[in-house]
Amino acid sequence: MKLAVRTSSGAYGAALIGADGTLSAEIEGEGSRRSPGELVADLLRMAGFDPGAVDTVLVDLGPGGLLSTRVGVSFASAFAFGTGARLFGVSALDMQVHQARRQTDLPLLSLRPAPGGQVFWLLDQGDPQARRGGCGALADVLAGMGAELPGRFALTGPLARLKGIDAAPGGAQPIPVDPPDMASLALTRPRAAVLHAGIALLEPITDTRALLDDAAKP
């Protein structure tokens, strides 16, 4: 059984995922009032499992709230170490793509706030090998997408929290996602942890290269 932990969206969440990839139980937090550890303990108790039933941990690496992401990743790492479960990370941008895909087949620009008024972005056009991502000023990102895909793309993410999103090119379809749901986390492509002295380590996504799937990295 897999344990999934959402960290970077202002409200922690946790879910148990069965062998067939479907959610068997989930729980939502209220902002940061309850720690990931408290949520997971309640989730396991509610579902009738003990920690040893978890063989894989998937944790949201952001990009997003850096403090909450670090807390969540630290918890997931400790849980995996303590139970012997495998540890993997997932991208919040990818989570948003999977959730928004239920509503559109258009090229999809997934956005997350970044420091200094910038945004992290990921462009998904249906081909995992052709994904592109980066970090830049929102106005520049929107202008570039508007020129490349005039009137033919959708926007997703916490759009209400992005200053300047109202300047999106006409015809761009807004699909607000805030926070991503746990079902979308279950669908993301996992990123393997780095082993150091036999210990699995993960870091929050804070740079452009980390936004891309390994297959898409140059």
Buried (B, 14 or more C-beta within 10 A) or exposed (E): BBBBBBBBBBBBBBBBBEEEEEBBBBBBBEEBEBBBBBBBBBBBEEBEBEBEBBBBBBBBBBBBBBEBBBBBBBBBBEBBBEBEBBBBBBBBBBBBBBBBBEEEEBBBBBBBBBEEEBBBBBBBBEEEEEBEBBBBBBBEBBBBBBEEBEEBBBBBBBBEEBEEBEEBBEEBBBBBBBBBBBBBBBBBEBBEBEEEEEEBEBBBBBEEEBBBBEEBEE
